[in-house]
């Protein structure tokens, strides 16, 4: 696995091959899988516009070659950036674990001839910070396989039988 200063689509995949994009007939051409844990986002700007540099721990795989990359910095294409940024913007969220496939789709209206596409391959657990730990404990069979909190039926507590006293019985 190659350690790089930052993971970007260009570092992992190079420039998308226009012939492959044309031949994809509008279907996504998946270029890389990227996953990791975001701890914060830093705004930046270049001649191409504004971007977010995510800080944390990340890995990426070139889906054509299988080459793997690792970094503590990540810059994503805009559509993928939005997915991660939205999860990180949640109230009380300090870290976000994510996994995305990133690719391109033919777009004849674009100057580049393609547009970036992304899909989440793992649901974000930003709303449930204990989900990873819970899953690990269930996998190790330390806690029973309960499923998600929404799926678990809560036991119905029966009322204890009422005690009758002699005075109550005598009044009947």
Backbone bond lengths (Angstrom), bond angles and torsions (degrees), N, CA, C in turn:
res aa  C-N    CA-C-N  psi(-1)  N-CA   C-N-CA  omega(-1)  CA-C   N-CA-C  phi
1 X - - - 1.445 - - 1.526 107.97 -
2 X 1.321 115.83 127.87 1.460 120.91 -178.42 1.525 110.77 -85.69
3 X 1.329 116.14 126.49 1.466 121.08 174.33 1.523 107.17 -85.09
4 X 1.339 116.78 125.80 1.460 121.47 -178.44 1.525 109.51 -125.23
5 X 1.338 115.56 159.13 1.465 120.82 -178.99 1.524 111.50 -62.74
6 X 1.347 116.50 -40.83 1.461 121.14 176.21 1.525 108.18 -152.31
7 X 1.306 114.77 148.14 1.461 120.91 175.60 1.521 107.44 -93.90
8 X 1.322 115.59 124.40 1.466 122.65 172.81 1.524 106.74 -136.29
9 X 1.319 117.01 165.32 1.461 120.52 176.59 1.528 110.45 -60.20
10 X 1.337 116.73 -38.16 1.461 120.56 -179.52 1.532 111.39 -66.18
11 X 1.345 117.19 -41.20 1.474 120.49 179.05 1.525 110.27 -64.70
12 X 1.333 117.21 -43.43 1.462 121.45 -174.72 1.520 112.39 -78.14
13 X 1.343 117.37 -40.97 1.467 120.83 -170.61 1.517 115.61 -119.01
14 X 1.320 117.57 -14.12 1.457 118.97 -171.62 1.517 109.22 74.57
15 X 1.329 115.77 -165.20 1.465 120.04 179.57 1.531 108.68 -80.30
16 X 1.346 118.12 135.06 1.462 120.14 179.97 1.530 112.08 -57.60
17 X 1.325 116.58 139.29 1.468 123.71 -179.58 1.529 109.53 -77.25
18 X 1.352 115.96 114.74 1.472 120.43 -175.65 1.530 112.09 -62.93
19 X 1.324 118.11 -34.27 1.476 119.92 178.64 1.526 110.56 -63.20
20 X 1.324 117.07 -42.91 1.464 120.87 178.01 1.521 110.98 -63.95
21 X 1.328 116.38 -39.52 1.465 120.86 179.92 1.525 110.06 -64.42
22 X 1.321 116.96 -44.81 1.473 121.43 179.34 1.522 110.14 -61.79
23 X 1.325 116.75 -42.33 1.460 120.92 -178.68 1.528 113.39 -73.12
24 X 1.323 117.55 -14.28 1.468 120.25 -178.82 1.529 112.67 -75.43
25 X 1.329 117.22 -9.50 1.468 124.13 174.99 1.526 113.03 50.83
26 X 1.314 116.37 45.13 1.463 120.39 176.11 1.513 115.08 85.74
27 X 1.326 118.20 -10.83 1.459 121.14 176.25 1.527 108.78 -78.67
28 X 1.327 118.00 149.78 1.472 119.23 177.96 1.532 111.71 -62.41
29 X 1.299 115.21 139.33 1.458 122.48 173.73 1.528 105.01 -106.95
30 X 1.323 117.03 100.09 1.453 121.54 -174.77 1.520 110.02 -75.17
31 X 1.341 115.40 125.29 1.464 121.54 -174.38 1.521 113.39 -104.05
32 X 1.337 116.48 -40.04 1.462 118.07 -176.85 1.521 110.94 -149.12
33 X 1.314 113.93 153.32 1.460 121.99 169.04 1.515 105.46 -107.67
34 X 1.312 116.66 134.00 1.471 121.02 -179.93 1.519 107.41 -134.79
35 X 1.336 115.33 137.77 1.450 119.56 -178.54 1.520 109.54 -150.77
36 X 1.323 115.05 159.68 1.449 118.25 178.62 1.501 113.20 163.29
37 X 1.331 113.76 -165.44 1.461 122.39 179.16 1.516 108.67 -123.67
38 X 1.331 115.83 120.26 1.463 122.58 177.59 1.523 108.32 -91.12
39 X 1.334 115.69 131.12 1.464 119.66 175.59 1.522 111.74 -107.81
40 X 1.338 117.07 -24.00 1.466 120.17 175.59 1.517 109.44 -167.49
41 X 1.340 114.90 166.92 1.463 121.46 179.11 1.525 108.67 -126.83
42 X 1.322 115.83 139.10 1.461 122.50 179.80 1.524 107.58 -121.21
43 X 1.342 116.67 129.37 1.462 120.61 179.31 1.521 110.34 -76.88
44 X 1.326 115.19 144.93 1.456 121.63 176.08 1.512 109.47 -144.07
45 X 1.339 116.20 170.84 1.456 120.32 179.51 1.521 109.58 -150.02
46 X 1.334 115.55 138.95 1.459 122.20 175.19 1.525 107.85 -128.97
47 X 1.320 116.03 -172.96 1.462 120.57 175.48 1.533 111.41 -62.92
48 X 1.320 116.74 -21.77 1.468 121.18 -178.90 1.524 112.90 -88.25
49 X 1.319 117.49 -7.51 1.461 120.92 178.27 1.516 112.97 125.17
50 X 1.328 114.63 -172.16 1.456 121.52 -178.86 1.533 110.27 -80.21
51 X 1.337 115.18 153.92 1.455 121.30 177.60 1.518 108.72 -153.36
52 X 1.319 115.57 167.66 1.455 121.38 172.86 1.522 108.73 -113.68
53 X 1.330 115.49 133.93 1.465 120.64 172.05 1.519 105.54 -103.40
54 X 1.322 115.91 118.13 1.452 120.44 178.90 1.518 109.25 -87.07
55 X 1.331 115.04 138.37 1.458 122.33 177.32 1.521 107.63 -107.89
56 X 1.322 116.20 144.43 1.457 120.79 179.95 1.517 109.82 154.27
57 X 1.322 116.43 -140.83 1.456 122.97 178.08 1.519 107.81 -127.56
58 X 1.342 116.34 123.61 1.460 120.40 -173.57 1.520 111.68 -137.85
59 X 1.320 114.34 150.92 1.460 121.90 171.33 1.519 107.81 -135.62
60 X 1.332 115.41 151.21 1.459 120.95 177.99 1.518 108.64 -141.86
61 X 1.328 115.34 151.96 1.461 121.96 179.23 1.516 108.53 -129.65
62 X 1.340 116.15 128.62 1.457 121.06 172.74 1.520 105.97 -73.57
63 X 1.327 117.70 116.79 1.459 121.12 -174.30 1.525 113.23 -71.91
64 X 1.323 118.37 -16.67 1.465 121.33 178.09 1.525 111.49 -85.02
65 X 1.334 117.14 -38.35 1.467 120.79 -174.33 1.526 114.03 -108.36
66 X 1.325 116.70 -19.73 1.458 120.37 -176.01 1.520 113.72 82.48
67 X 1.327 117.64 0.72 1.462 121.20 -179.92 1.526 109.44 -64.61
68 X 1.346 115.82 138.15 1.464 121.39 -176.43 1.522 111.08 -112.52
69 X 1.339 115.02 146.29 1.460 122.36 -178.50 1.520 109.17 -133.00
70 X 1.333 115.63 150.37 1.458 121.67 177.76 1.521 108.62 -137.78
71 X 1.348 116.25 141.76 1.464 120.62 179.74 1.520 110.44 -161.33
72 X 1.327 114.68 165.66 1.458 121.10 173.94 1.530 111.10 -101.31
73 X 1.349 116.80 1.57 1.466 123.23 179.57 1.523 109.21 -129.64
74 X 1.331 116.02 142.24 1.456 120.98 -177.46 1.519 110.27 -143.25
75 X 1.326 116.09 130.37 1.462 122.00 171.91 1.527 106.55 -123.63
76 X 1.324 115.23 122.62 1.464 121.51 -176.23 1.517 111.54 -106.62
77 X 1.342 117.80 156.16 1.464 119.86 169.90 1.532 109.28 -58.56
78 X 1.339 117.81 154.04 1.468 121.23 -172.27 1.529 116.02 -49.42
79 X 1.307 119.16 -45.35 1.475 119.86 -176.47 1.521 110.96 -65.74
80 X 1.321 118.09 -38.25 1.461 121.57 178.03 1.528 110.38 -72.44
81 X 1.321 116.06 -37.62 1.470 121.18 177.30 1.523 110.25 -57.02
82 X 1.324 116.49 -42.94 1.460 121.35 -178.79 1.524 111.80 -62.27
83 X 1.329 117.61 -39.14 1.462 121.05 179.61 1.529 111.26 -61.86
84 X 1.321 116.26 -45.10 1.464 120.79 -178.22 1.526 110.38 -73.41
85 X 1.331 116.51 -41.75 1.466 120.51 -179.88 1.525 111.06 -60.22
86 X 1.318 117.19 -41.63 1.462 121.39 -179.40 1.530 110.82 -61.89
87 X 1.323 116.85 -42.85 1.468 120.06 178.51 1.523 111.40 -65.42
88 X 1.324 117.07 -38.32 1.468 121.90 -178.27 1.531 111.73 -71.93
89 X 1.330 117.02 -23.18 1.463 121.43 -176.27 1.526 113.15 -81.03
90 X 1.331 118.01 -3.72 1.460 120.56 -178.93 1.523 112.08 -62.85
91 X 1.312 115.69 151.64 1.465 121.16 -177.95 1.531 110.44 -63.64
92 X 1.323 116.01 126.37 1.458 121.53 177.87 1.519 114.97 77.80
93 X 1.328 117.73 5.40 1.468 121.43 -177.95 1.531 109.18 -84.16
94 X 1.322 116.57 125.70 1.468 120.60 178.29 1.520 111.97 -112.23
95 X 1.331 117.57 -24.74 1.464 121.43 175.44 1.520 108.77 -139.30
96 X 1.322 115.11 154.25 1.460 121.07 176.41 1.517 108.45 -135.77
97 X 1.320 116.28 126.46 1.459 121.97 171.46 1.519 107.05 -94.66
98 X 1.330 117.42 137.37 1.460 120.13 -177.27 1.531 109.92 -149.55
99 X 1.309 115.28 162.67 1.458 122.74 171.95 1.527 106.93 -148.70
100 X 1.335 115.73 125.33 1.459 121.14 -176.33 1.517 111.25 -131.64
101 X 1.318 115.70 148.46 1.448 121.76 163.01 1.515 105.81 -99.76
102 X 1.323 116.65 134.20 1.461 121.88 -179.08 1.521 108.01 -123.45
103 X 1.313 115.54 135.96 1.456 119.44 179.95 1.513 111.40 -157.57
104 X 1.322 115.23 -163.37 1.459 121.83 179.75 1.523 109.44 -131.90
105 X 1.326 114.75 156.79 1.461 121.78 175.90 1.516 107.27 -133.16
106 X 1.296 116.52 139.25 1.462 121.98 178.32 1.521 110.54 -55.63
107 X 1.331 115.53 133.01 1.461 121.77 178.59 1.522 107.24 -144.09
108 X 1.314 115.93 100.09 1.467 121.21 -176.78 1.525 112.53 -67.31
109 X 1.317 118.44 -18.16 1.460 121.73 179.58 1.526 112.59 -85.48
110 X 1.303 117.40 -9.57 1.461 121.66 -178.60 1.525 110.27 -90.65
111 X 1.330 116.69 145.51 1.471 121.07 177.44 1.522 110.24 -60.45
112 X 1.329 116.74 -38.86 1.468 121.16 -179.40 1.528 111.51 -73.96
113 X 1.323 117.71 -21.34 1.466 120.91 -177.82 1.524 112.51 90.27
114 X 1.330 117.21 1.26 1.463 121.52 178.51 1.519 109.78 -152.48
115 X 1.315 114.96 164.91 1.464 121.19 172.32 1.524 107.97 -128.39
116 X 1.322 115.53 150.15 1.458 120.76 178.77 1.525 109.34 -75.43
117 X 1.324 116.23 143.62 1.461 122.59 175.39 1.530 108.15 -132.70
118 X 1.317 115.00 154.54 1.466 120.10 178.28 1.513 108.71 -148.96
119 X 1.319 114.80 148.94 1.456 119.67 173.64 1.517 108.58 -139.05
120 X 1.297 114.71 140.27 1.458 120.24 177.69 1.522 107.91 -79.45
121 X 1.310 116.31 130.73 1.462 120.34 177.78 1.522 110.46 -107.63
122 X 1.310 115.56 5.53 1.461 121.16 178.27 1.511 107.57 -149.66
123 X 1.290 116.07 128.61 1.454 119.23 178.14 1.518 109.36 -66.07
124 X 1.295 115.94 137.27 1.460 120.59 177.52 1.516 109.29 -67.00
125 X 1.310 116.18 141.21 1.455 119.70 177.32 1.520 111.01 -108.58
126 X 1.339 115.75 25.52 1.465 119.46 -178.28 1.522 111.43 -59.78
127 X 1.323 117.81 -32.16 1.453 120.31 -179.48 1.514 113.21 -77.27
128 X 1.310 118.13 -16.94 1.457 122.17 -178.36 1.520 108.69 -132.44
129 X 1.335 117.50 87.07 1.457 120.61 -174.14 1.527 114.49 -64.73
130 X 1.314 118.01 -14.11 1.460 120.07 -179.52 1.528 113.37 -97.91
131 X 1.329 118.20 2.13 1.460 119.85 -174.12 1.522 112.91 -61.71
132 X 1.340 118.56 -41.53 1.467 119.71 179.15 1.518 111.46 -63.71
133 X 1.320 116.62 -46.21 1.459 120.81 179.49 1.526 110.55 -63.27
134 X 1.330 116.79 -42.29 1.463 120.87 178.19 1.521 110.42 -59.25
135 X 1.327 116.79 -44.90 1.458 120.57 -178.47 1.530 110.89 -64.76
136 X 1.341 116.80 -41.92 1.466 119.93 177.87 1.525 111.16 -60.34
137 X 1.322 116.85 -43.17 1.465 120.31 -179.97 1.523 111.35 -66.76
138 X 1.331 117.31 -37.08 1.462 119.96 176.48 1.525 110.48 -67.36
139 X 1.337 116.99 -39.73 1.467 120.62 178.20 1.522 111.62 -62.57
140 X 1.339 116.88 -34.97 1.464 121.43 179.53 1.533 111.02 -85.26
141 X 1.326 116.63 -0.33 1.456 123.77 -179.69 1.526 112.49 60.72
142 X 1.341 115.38 27.86 1.460 120.53 175.17 1.523 109.59 -76.55
143 X 1.343 115.83 -35.49 1.458 120.09 174.33 1.521 107.24 -121.82
144 X 1.331 118.10 153.29 1.470 119.70 -178.04 1.523 111.58 -65.39
145 X 1.309 115.46 155.19 1.463 121.21 178.06 1.522 108.21 -72.44
146 X 1.304 115.03 100.29 1.458 120.12 -175.15 1.511 113.78 -99.51
147 X 1.310 118.56 -20.60 1.451 119.98 -173.06 1.513 109.29 80.25
148 X 1.307 116.27 -168.70 1.461 119.59 -179.01 1.524 109.03 -75.12
149 X 1.329 117.65 157.60 1.457 120.25 -179.49 1.527 112.58 -56.66
150 X 1.329 118.25 -30.67 1.456 121.40 -179.91 1.526 111.63 -70.96
151 X 1.356 116.89 -28.76 1.452 121.14 -175.95 1.526 113.08 -84.64
152 X 1.297 117.82 -18.34 1.457 121.55 -175.10 1.521 109.36 -79.93
153 X 1.341 115.58 125.58 1.448 119.22 176.51 1.508 108.44 -78.37
154 X 1.282 115.33 132.77 1.449 119.59 177.77 1.522 107.64 -84.56
155 X 1.319 117.62 133.11 1.469 119.03 -179.16 1.529 110.21 -64.63
156 X 1.303 114.65 142.34 1.456 120.23 178.38 1.520 106.82 -88.64
157 X 1.300 115.64 124.25 1.464 119.71 179.23 1.513 109.14 -84.67
158 X 1.298 115.01 127.33 1.449 119.16 176.84 1.521 108.42 -83.26
159 X 1.315 114.74 147.10 1.455 119.08 176.77 1.519 107.86 -73.42
160 X 1.319 116.47 139.07 1.461 117.76 177.04 1.526 109.14 -67.64
161 X 1.320 116.18 150.11 1.471 117.78 179.64 1.528 109.78 -60.78
162 X 1.305 114.38 143.03 1.458 117.91 179.31 1.517 108.92 -77.34
163 X 1.285 114.63 143.52 1.464 119.90 179.21 1.518 107.85 -88.12
164 X 1.289 114.70 135.23 1.459 118.06 174.71 1.518 107.87 -103.14
165 X 1.259 114.36 135.85 1.463 118.96 177.80 1.523 108.95 -99.04
166 X 1.265 115.44 165.39 1.470 119.78 -178.80 1.515 110.67 -62.32
167 X 1.322 116.33 -35.87 1.463 117.70 -178.00 1.528 110.05 -69.23
168 X 1.336 117.27 -36.44 1.455 120.16 179.72 1.515 109.01 -68.61
169 X 1.294 117.55 -40.56 1.458 121.21 -179.01 1.517 109.59 -68.38
170 X 1.296 118.51 -35.28 1.459 121.42 -178.23 1.517 110.82 -68.81
171 X 1.314 118.37 -29.06 1.473 120.55 -178.82 1.512 112.29 -74.23
172 X 1.289 119.49 -20.41 1.467 121.92 -177.28 1.461 112.44 -73.41
